[in-house]
Structures are given as structure tokens and as C-alpha cells.
């Protein structure tokens, strides 16, 4: 058969060679990406830069754990004398409010310290992953110190995007909680009326209506989350502030909401499964010294050593699983950001020049 001349769809015959593949200086080709290419790029980034990623994540979450432990220790030192007056009382005697109040205040302070530490840790990790992807796309090496400095420098902007997104999510979540509470009140009101004989039948119309209203707020919350999901990557890669980064995310997601949602959902599910497997394996290892410990023995040293091993393995498992779960989704998000800019803004030539490949 004669190969027709000219470009596709008819062929590349008579001196028309096929176009060369897009340049690939790093973990992804510099062209619009498919879903499988994004996942492959995320795995390749983790494989090449796992020392930097896990090193930064481990330091961050270990610091957050130390902050929580220090807050617990400080709270115990401050209100430790109150414990006997609340938990070691004679039978039938209730604790006084003056003794319970310091414990409640201490618990709230510890919870706030832990929440702030975890939020800041997540923001640092969310800033470190795009910093690594920025080098991985161009095929350039990086170091732990460079990733740490870049993440620390952009952490306030990323934290601002997280705070503003959470603030936007408060509206649908408040509507959901209000509708849910109203549904429960209406439901138990119907049950009370039926039990007192006020009404022989229970009407589920009002509780069902309120329940449907509560469910109707969840898609809106999901839409907001996906709409601003690329803001941390924009804050790191473009060096913009929180509001500008959220505006950029909204522009890049517009028209591709379902595609972005599918990629983020798959990345979150995969990271959660891997984290559960890691925790299960280390929990199995931790159960070995627990099964070998003779708790009927009077040797307190053996029991203390076994407990230390168990607690160490559990903490290690939590740190490793948290590091993996927190690192993989931001890598996918950063690659999605690059892909959306390649599709919408023709970023590939600029990346090609930045990688030193000329006008490929």
C-alpha cells in the first residue's frame, strides 16, 4: 500500500517524519499529562527524592510531636495536684467545680497547642512537596537544606491558603451541623410525642427533610475544597500570597473540576491505604514483645523495657505513616498544578528552556 504524503491523519510518508516525543528532563514529559502519567510522576518524584521528602516530613512531625508532649508535660505539672481531688474520691462523692475547672482549661490548652502544631506541620509539608516537584520536573537535584529553606520561606503563604480555605468550608459545615442537630431534635420530638400518646403515628417528614438539607451542603463543601486545592502549589511555585494563590487555583481548576477531583481522590485513597498497611505492619511487630512479656512476673524492669519498645514502635509507625500520607497527595497536587498550566498557559516551552533543552 502506498503511504500518502502529508501530516496525519493520512500518514507521514515522503519525507514527513513523525513528530518527536515531548522532552522529559525530569519525572514527567513536558506536555499535557494523563492521570496515569501524573501518578507515575508522583511515584518517580518520591523515588528520586525520598530522602529529602521523608527527612523534612519526619523532622516536622517529630517537632510537632515534641510540642504536644511538652504541652502535656507542662499541663501535668501545673494541674497535676488536682487529679486526686477529681479522680481519687470516696464512693458517692462528686468532684467540686473548682477542682474540675483547671483540668478543663488545661485540656483545652493542650488541644489548642496540638492543633496549632499539626496545622503548621501540615502547612510545612504542603510547602515542601511543591518545592521538590519544581526541581523534579526539570530533573535537577536538591538537598534537604534547600527544601527546608524553601518550605520555611513559603510556609506562611501556604498556611494562609489553608486557613482561608478552612474558613470558606466553615459555611457549608455550619449549615450541615445546624441541619443535622435540627433533624435529631425533630426526630426525638416525634418519638416523645408518640410515647406520651400525643400522636399515635411518628412522622418522619420533617426529620427526613432536614437530613436531606444537611446532605445538600456537603457537595458545596467538596466543590470549595477542590476549587482551592491547587493554592498551596501556586503559593510555592509562583511565590504569591494566600489570596492570589487561591485566585490562581480557581482559574486553573475552572472547567476541569471533575478531573482534578478524581486525581486528588485517587491520591488520597492510595496514601491512606499505604499508611494503614504501614501501621498494621508495625503494630504486628509491636505485639511480639507484648506477647512475650510475662505480666505476672514481679520484674518491673522487663515490663518497663517491653512497654518502651511497644511505645517506640507505635510512635515510629505513626510518624512513618503520617509522613507517607502527608507527602504523596501534595506531590500529586503539585503535578496537577504543572499540568493545568501546561494545558492552559503553554508552560511547556518555558520549562524546556529552564531545563536547558533549548527550543525542543
C-alpha positions in Angstrom: 0.0 0.0 0.0 1.3 3.4 -0.9 1.8 5.7 2.1 0.0 9.0 1.3 2.0 12.2 1.7 1.4 14.9 4.3 0.8 15.0 8.0 -1.7 12.9 10.0 -4.4 11.7 9.7 -3.2 10.3 6.4 0.4 9.5 7.3 4.0 10.7 7.4 5.2 9.4 4.1 7.5 11.0 1.6 9.8 12.9 3.9 7.4 13.7 6.7 8.8 12.1 9.8 6.6 11.7 12.9 6.9 14.4 15.5 9.4 13.8 18.2 8.2 12.9 21.7 7.9 15.8 24.2 11.1 16.5 26.1 11.3 14.8 29.5 14.2 16.3 31.5 12.7 15.1 34.8 9.9 12.9 36.2 7.2 13.9 33.6 7.2 14.8 29.9 6.7 18.5 29.3 3.3 18.1 27.7 -0.3 17.7 28.9 -0.4 14.7 31.3 -2.8 11.9 31.7 -3.9 10.6 35.1 -1.6 7.6 34.9 1.3 9.9 34.0 0.6 12.1 37.0 0.6 9.1 39.3 3.8 7.8 37.7 5.4 11.2 38.1 4.4 11.3 41.8 6.0 7.9 42.4 9.1 8.8 40.4 9.4 12.0 42.4 9.1 10.1 45.7 11.6 7.5 44.4 14.2 10.1 43.5 13.8 12.5 46.4 12.5 10.2 49.1 15.4 11.2 51.4 14.6 14.9 51.2 10.8 14.4 51.4 10.8 11.9 54.3 13.6 13.7 56.1 11.7 17.0 56.1 8.4 15.3 57.0 10.0 13.3 59.8 11.6 16.4 61.3 8.4 18.4 61.0 6.1 15.8 62.6 8.7 14.9 65.2 8.8 18.6 66.2 5.0 18.7 66.3 5.0 15.6 68.5 7.5 17.2 70.8 5.4 20.3 71.1 2.4 18.2 72.0 4.4 16.2 74.5 5.8 19.3 76.1 2.3 20.9 76.4 1.1 17.7 78.1 4.0 17.7 80.5 3.6 21.4 81.3 -0.2 20.9 81.9 0.5 17.9 84.2 3.0 19.9 86.2 0.5 22.8 86.5 -2.6 20.8 87.4 -1.2 17.5 88.5 -2.1 18.2 92.1 -5.8 18.4 91.2 -6.0 14.8 89.9 -6.6 13.2 93.3 -9.4 15.7 94.1 -11.2 14.7 90.9 -10.4 11.0 90.2 -9.5 9.6 93.6 -12.6 10.4 95.6 -14.5 8.2 98.0 -17.6 6.4 96.7 -20.6 8.6 96.3 -18.7 11.9 96.5 -18.7 14.2 93.4 -15.7 16.4 92.4 -16.1 20.1 93.0 -16.3 22.6 90.1 -13.2 24.5 91.4 -11.2 21.2 91.0 -12.6 20.3 87.6 -12.2 23.7 86.0 -8.4 23.7 86.0 -8.4 20.3 84.3 -10.8 21.5 81.6 -8.7 24.6 81.0 -5.5 22.5 80.8 -7.2 20.1 78.3 -8.3 23.0 76.1 -4.8 24.5 76.1 -3.2 21.2 75.3 -5.7 20.6 72.5 -5.1 24.1 71.0 -1.3 23.6 71.2 -1.6 20.2 69.4 -4.0 21.6 66.8 -1.7 24.6 66.0 1.4 22.3 65.8 -0.4 19.8 63.5 -1.7 22.6 61.2 1.7 24.2 61.0 3.4 20.9 60.3 0.9 20.1 57.5 1.5 23.5 56.0 5.3 23.0 56.0 4.9 19.6 54.3 2.5 21.1 51.8 5.1 23.7 51.0 8.0 21.2 50.8 6.4 19.0 48.2 5.9 21.6 45.5 9.4 22.8 46.2 10.7 19.3 45.4 8.3 18.9 42.4 9.7 22.2 41.0 13.1 20.6 40.8 11.9 17.1 39.8 10.1 18.4 36.7 13.3 19.9 35.5 15.4 17.0 36.5 17.6 19.0 38.9 19.0 17.6 42.2 18.1 19.2 45.5 19.2 18.9 49.1 17.4 18.6 52.5 18.6 22.1 53.4 17.3 23.7 50.2 13.9 22.0 50.6 13.7 23.1 54.2 14.6 26.7 53.5 12.1 26.9 50.6 9.4 25.3 52.7 10.0 27.5 55.6 10.1 30.6 53.5 6.7 29.8 51.8 5.0 28.3 54.9 3.2 31.5 55.9 1.6 31.8 52.4 0.6 28.1 52.4 -0.7 28.4 55.9 -2.8 31.4 54.8 -4.3 29.4 51.9 -5.2 26.5 54.4 -6.7 29.0 56.8 -8.8 30.8 54.2 -9.9 27.5 52.6 -11.0 26.2 56.0 -12.8 29.5 56.7 -14.7 29.1 53.4 -15.5 25.5 54.4 -17.0 26.6 57.7 -20.1 28.0 56.0 -21.3 24.6 54.5 -20.1 22.7 57.6 -22.0 25.0 59.9 -25.1 24.6 57.7 -24.6 20.8 57.8 -24.3 20.7 61.6 -27.3 23.0 62.1 -29.5 20.9 59.8 -28.2 17.7 61.5 -28.9 19.0 65.0 -32.4 20.2 63.9 -33.1 16.8 62.4 -32.1 15.0 65.6 -34.3 17.4 67.7 -37.3 16.9 65.4 -36.8 13.1 65.4 -36.6 12.7 69.2 -39.5 15.2 69.5 -41.6 12.9 67.3 -40.6 9.9 69.5 -41.5 11.8 72.7 -44.9 12.8 71.3 -45.6 9.2 70.3 -44.6 7.8 73.7 -46.9 10.3 75.6 -49.8 9.5 73.3 -50.0 12.9 71.8 -49.8 11.4 68.4 -50.2 7.8 67.6 -48.0 7.9 64.5 -44.5 9.1 64.1 -44.0 11.5 61.2 -40.5 11.3 59.5 -41.2 14.0 57.0 -39.6 16.9 59.0 -36.5 14.9 60.1 -36.1 13.5 56.6 -36.3 17.0 55.1 -33.7 18.3 57.5 -31.5 15.3 56.8 -31.6 16.0 53.0 -30.9 19.7 53.7 -27.8 18.6 55.7 -26.6 16.3 52.9 -27.1 19.1 50.3 -24.4 21.2 51.9 -21.7 18.5 51.5 -21.3 18.8 47.7 -20.8 22.6 48.2 -18.0 21.9 50.7 -16.4 19.4 48.3 -16.6 21.9 45.5 -14.9 24.6 47.6 -12.1 22.1 48.6 -11.3 21.1 45.0 -11.6 24.7 43.7 -8.8 25.9 46.0 -6.8 22.6 46.1 -4.0 24.0 43.9 -3.5 27.1 46.0 -0.5 25.7 48.1 1.3 24.7 44.9 0.7 28.2 43.4 1.9 29.8 46.7 5.2 27.9 46.5 5.9 27.8 42.7 4.8 31.3 41.9 5.7 32.9 45.2 2.3 34.5 45.6 0.3 35.4 48.7 -2.6 33.4 50.0 -5.4 35.4 48.3 -3.6 35.5 44.9 -2.8 31.8 45.2 -6.4 30.9 45.8 -7.4 33.0 42.8 -4.9 31.2 40.7 -6.2 27.8 41.9 -9.7 28.8 41.0 -8.6 29.9 37.5 -6.7 26.6 36.9 -9.4 24.3 38.2 -12.2 26.0 36.3 -13.6 23.7 33.6 -11.6 20.7 34.9 -13.2 20.3 38.3 -14.1 16.6 37.9 -10.6 15.7 36.6 -8.9 17.4 39.4 -11.3 15.9 41.9 -10.7 12.4 40.6 -6.9 12.7 40.8 -7.0 14.1 44.3 -9.4 11.4 45.4 -7.3 8.6 44.0 -4.1 10.0 45.6 -5.8 10.4 49.0 -7.2 6.8 48.9 -3.8 5.4 47.8 -1.9 7.3 50.5 -4.5 6.2 53.2 -4.2 2.5 52.2 -0.4 2.6 52.3 -0.5 4.4 55.7 -2.8 1.7 57.1 -0.6 -1.0 55.8 2.5 0.5 57.4 0.7 1.0 60.7 -0.6 -2.6 60.6 2.9 -4.0 60.0 4.5 -2.0 62.8 1.5 -2.9 65.1 2.2 -6.5 64.4 5.9 -6.0 65.3 4.9 -4.2 68.5 2.6 -7.1 69.5 5.6 -9.5 69.6 7.2 -8.1 72.7 3.7 -7.7 74.2 3.0 -11.4 73.8 6.4 -12.3 75.1 6.1 -10.2 78.3 5.1 -12.0 81.4 2.8 -9.6 83.2 2.5 -11.9 86.2 6.2 -11.5 86.9 7.5 -9.2 89.6 10.4 -8.0 87.4 9.4 -4.4 86.7 12.5 -3.8 84.6 11.4 -6.4 81.9 7.9 -4.9 81.8 9.2 -1.4 81.5 11.6 -2.4 78.7 8.7 -4.1 76.8 6.5 -1.1 77.2 9.2 1.2 75.9 9.7 -1.0 72.9 6.0 -1.1 72.2 5.5 2.6 72.6 8.6 3.3 70.4 7.3 1.1 67.6 3.9 2.6 67.7 5.2 6.2 67.6 7.6 5.2 64.8 4.7 3.7 62.9 2.6 6.8 63.3 5.5 9.0 62.2 6.2 6.9 59.1 2.6 6.5 58.1 1.9 10.2 58.7 4.9 11.1 56.6 3.8 8.9 53.7 0.1 10.0 53.9 1.0 13.7 54.1 3.7 13.6 51.3 2.0 11.7 48.4 -1.2 13.8 47.9 0.7 17.1 47.8 3.1 15.6 45.2 0.0 14.8 43.0 -1.4 18.2 43.6 1.8 19.9 42.6 2.0 17.9 39.4 -1.7 18.7 38.7 -0.8 22.4 39.0 2.0 22.0 36.5 -0.3 20.0 34.1 -3.0 22.6 34.3 -0.5 25.4 33.5 0.8 23.4 30.6 -2.7 22.9 29.2 -3.9 26.4 29.8 -0.9 28.6 29.6 1.5 26.7 27.3 4.1 26.4 30.1 6.0 23.5 28.3 8.3 25.8 26.2 9.3 27.8 29.3 10.0 24.6 31.3 12.0 23.3 28.3 14.2 26.4 28.3 14.6 26.3 32.1 15.7 22.7 31.9 18.4 23.7 29.4 17.0 21.9 26.4 16.7 24.9 24.1 13.6 25.1 21.9 12.8 21.4 21.8 
